[in-house]
């Protein structure tokens, strides 16, 4: 899946997984490390946000298949 296809699949509730370390960003939980409150969609994360586990940039994340 290319980044454009991935972007079309990101909704407010979509969980995304880091392609480097497999950390899952869950909007329902937010990110305590960066003080991102629960309920924050991935698309609303601050521009400086990076993976809290491996420091990868946000463009290294892909939507998880919900099933």
Secondary structure, DSSP 8 states (H G I E B T S, - for coil): --HHHHHHT--TT--EEETTT--EE-TTT-BTTTTB-TT--GGGS-TT-B-TTT--BGGGEEE----
